Amino acid sequence: ALAWYGLRRGADLADRDAVVALLPDFFAAWELSVDPDERWVRVDGVDVTAAIRDTAISEVVSHVATNLRVREAVNERFRELLFGDDAPGIIAEGRDITTVVAPDAPVRILLTADESARIRRRLAEKAGEDAAAVAASVAARDARDGTVVNFTTAADGVVELDTTNLDLEQSIAAVIDLIRTGSPR
């Protein structure tokens, strides 16, 4: 969402200081649903839920995601959302949720899938986009993001769930089983 916001504001996302300078206005404009019956992200009142998954955003998001000052500020905001709500539990996803944002969460799961499965899933989300561009974008983002966080290896106390051969419903069932029992199906 911050990458989308920065592009909309004409910011040079490769300029780390320029991205940090966006944070106060971005945080004032950013809304993220924590209601399990609603899934949305809004910035300045604009629903960007689908837009932030566009290949164009994926290609530049690492400029934001690898900026350590931005990561620190965004992770703090995530903690406020996760622990400031009176809900009995919130499911959060992200590349370093289990290790950096919420390392003390009662259930921590690392969802994995091989690159071909992740590319196939992204293509399904982005029907009509060029398959080669989507594949290249997934691989490039993994390489860039891997420079600041190890998102492929489960930390101590984190259960790894490989979803390569699971469909969405099977993946959801496996996660629910882990939440309930602490072990995969």
C-alpha positions as CSV (number, residue, x, y, z in Angstrom):
1,A,0.0,0.0,0.0
2,L,2.9,2.3,0.7
3,A,4.4,1.6,-2.7
4,W,1.1,2.4,-4.3
5,Y,0.8,5.6,-2.3
6,G,4.4,6.6,-3.1
7,L,3.8,6.1,-6.9
8,R,0.6,8.0,-6.7
9,R,2.5,10.9,-5.0
10,G,5.2,10.8,-7.6
11,A,7.9,9.8,-5.1
12,D,11.1,8.1,-6.2
13,L,10.7,4.8,-4.3
14,A,14.5,4.1,-4.8
15,D,15.2,7.2,-2.6
16,R,15.1,5.8,0.9
17,D,14.7,9.2,2.5
18,A,11.9,10.2,0.2
19,V,9.9,7.0,1.2
20,V,10.5,7.6,4.9
21,A,9.2,11.1,4.4
22,L,5.9,9.7,3.1
23,L,5.2,7.8,6.3
24,P,3.4,10.4,8.4
25,D,0.9,11.2,5.6
26,F,0.6,7.6,4.6
27,F,-0.2,6.4,8.1
28,A,-2.9,9.1,8.4
29,A,-4.4,7.9,5.1
30,W,-4.0,4.1,5.5
31,E,-6.7,1.8,6.7
32,L,-6.6,-2.0,6.9
33,S,-9.5,-4.2,7.8
34,V,-9.1,-6.6,10.7
35,D,-12.6,-7.9,10.4
36,P,-12.6,-11.5,9.2
37,D,-15.7,-10.9,7.1
38,E,-14.1,-8.0,5.2
39,R,-10.8,-7.9,3.4
40,W,-9.7,-4.5,2.3
41,V,-6.9,-2.0,2.3
42,R,-7.7,1.7,1.7
43,V,-5.5,4.7,1.2
44,D,-7.0,8.1,1.1
45,G,-10.4,6.4,1.0
46,V,-9.5,4.5,-2.1
47,D,-9.9,0.7,-2.0
48,V,-6.4,-0.5,-3.1
49,T,-6.9,-4.2,-2.2
50,A,-6.6,-5.4,-5.8
51,A,-4.3,-2.6,-7.0
52,I,-1.5,-3.4,-4.5
53,R,-1.3,-6.9,-6.0
54,D,-0.7,-5.7,-9.5
55,T,2.5,-6.7,-11.2
56,A,3.5,-3.0,-11.6
57,I,3.4,-2.7,-7.8
58,S,5.1,-6.0,-7.2
59,E,8.0,-4.8,-9.4
60,V,8.6,-1.8,-7.2
61,V,7.5,-2.9,-3.7
62,S,10.9,-4.1,-2.8
63,H,12.2,-0.5,-2.8
64,V,9.8,0.0,0.1
65,A,10.1,-3.4,1.7
66,T,13.9,-3.4,1.8
67,N,14.0,0.1,3.4
68,L,14.9,-0.8,7.0
69,R,13.5,2.5,8.5
70,V,10.2,1.9,6.6
71,R,10.1,-1.7,7.8
72,E,10.5,-0.7,11.4
73,A,7.7,1.9,11.2
74,V,5.3,-0.3,9.3
75,N,6.0,-3.3,11.6
76,E,5.2,-1.1,14.6
77,R,1.9,-0.1,12.9
78,F,1.1,-3.8,12.3
79,R,1.8,-4.6,16.0
80,E,-0.7,-1.8,16.9
81,L,-3.3,-3.4,14.6
82,L,-2.7,-6.9,15.8
83,F,-2.5,-6.3,19.5
84,G,-4.6,-3.2,19.8
85,D,-7.8,-4.9,18.8
86,D,-10.1,-6.7,21.2
87,A,-10.7,-9.6,18.8
88,P,-10.0,-13.1,20.2
89,G,-7.4,-13.5,17.5
90,I,-6.2,-12.0,14.2
91,I,-4.7,-13.9,11.4
92,A,-2.0,-11.9,9.7
93,E,0.1,-12.8,6.7
94,G,3.4,-11.3,5.6
95,R,7.0,-12.3,5.0
96,D,8.2,-11.6,8.5
97,I,5.1,-11.6,10.6
98,T,6.2,-14.7,12.6
99,T,9.7,-13.6,13.3
100,V,9.7,-9.8,13.5
101,V,6.2,-8.4,13.8
102,A,4.6,-11.0,16.2
103,P,7.3,-13.4,17.4
104,D,5.3,-14.2,20.5
105,A,2.0,-14.9,18.8
106,P,0.4,-18.1,20.1
107,V,0.4,-19.8,16.7
108,R,3.0,-19.0,14.1
109,I,2.9,-20.7,10.7
110,L,5.2,-20.3,7.7
111,L,3.2,-21.0,4.6
112,T,5.5,-22.2,1.8
113,A,5.0,-23.3,-1.8
114,D,7.5,-23.8,-4.5
115,E,8.1,-21.0,-6.9
116,S,6.1,-22.6,-9.7
117,A,3.0,-22.9,-7.5
118,R,3.3,-19.3,-6.3
119,I,3.6,-18.1,-9.9
120,R,0.6,-20.2,-10.9
121,R,-1.4,-18.7,-8.1
122,R,-0.3,-15.1,-8.9
123,L,-1.3,-15.7,-12.5
124,A,-4.7,-16.8,-11.4
125,E,-5.1,-13.6,-9.5
126,K,-3.9,-11.6,-12.5
127,A,-5.8,-13.1,-15.4
128,G,-4.8,-11.5,-18.6
129,E,-1.3,-10.4,-17.5
130,D,1.7,-11.6,-19.3
131,A,2.8,-14.9,-17.7
132,A,6.5,-14.4,-18.3
133,A,6.3,-10.9,-16.7
134,V,4.4,-12.3,-13.7
135,A,6.9,-15.1,-13.3
136,A,9.9,-12.8,-13.5
137,S,8.3,-10.4,-11.0
138,V,7.8,-13.2,-8.4
139,A,11.3,-14.4,-8.8
140,A,12.8,-10.9,-8.7
141,R,10.8,-9.9,-5.6
142,D,11.9,-13.0,-3.8
143,A,15.5,-12.2,-4.5
144,R,15.2,-8.6,-3.4
145,D,13.2,-9.3,-0.3
146,G,15.6,-12.1,0.7
147,T,18.2,-9.4,1.2
148,V,16.5,-8.1,4.4
149,V,14.5,-11.1,5.8
150,N,14.7,-14.8,5.6
151,F,11.1,-15.7,4.6
152,T,11.8,-19.2,3.4
153,T,13.0,-20.9,6.5
154,A,10.9,-21.4,9.6
155,A,12.3,-19.9,12.8
156,D,12.3,-21.8,16.0
157,G,8.7,-22.3,17.2
158,V,7.2,-21.6,13.7
159,V,5.5,-24.5,12.0
160,E,6.1,-24.8,8.3
161,L,3.1,-25.7,6.1
162,D,4.0,-26.5,2.5
163,T,1.0,-25.7,0.4
164,T,2.6,-26.5,-3.0
165,N,0.1,-29.4,-3.6
166,L,-2.8,-27.9,-1.7
167,D,-5.7,-25.9,-3.2
168,L,-7.1,-22.9,-1.3
169,E,-9.7,-24.8,0.7
170,Q,-7.1,-27.5,1.7
171,S,-4.7,-24.8,2.7
172,I,-7.3,-23.0,4.9
173,A,-8.3,-26.4,6.5
174,A,-4.6,-27.1,7.3
175,V,-4.1,-23.7,8.8
176,I,-7.3,-24.1,10.9
177,D,-6.0,-27.5,12.1
178,L,-2.7,-25.9,13.1
179,I,-4.5,-23.2,15.0
180,R,-6.7,-25.8,16.8
181,T,-4.1,-28.5,17.4
182,G,-0.7,-27.2,16.7
183,S,0.0,-29.9,14.0
184,P,-0.8,-30.1,10.3
185,R,-3.3,-32.7,8.8
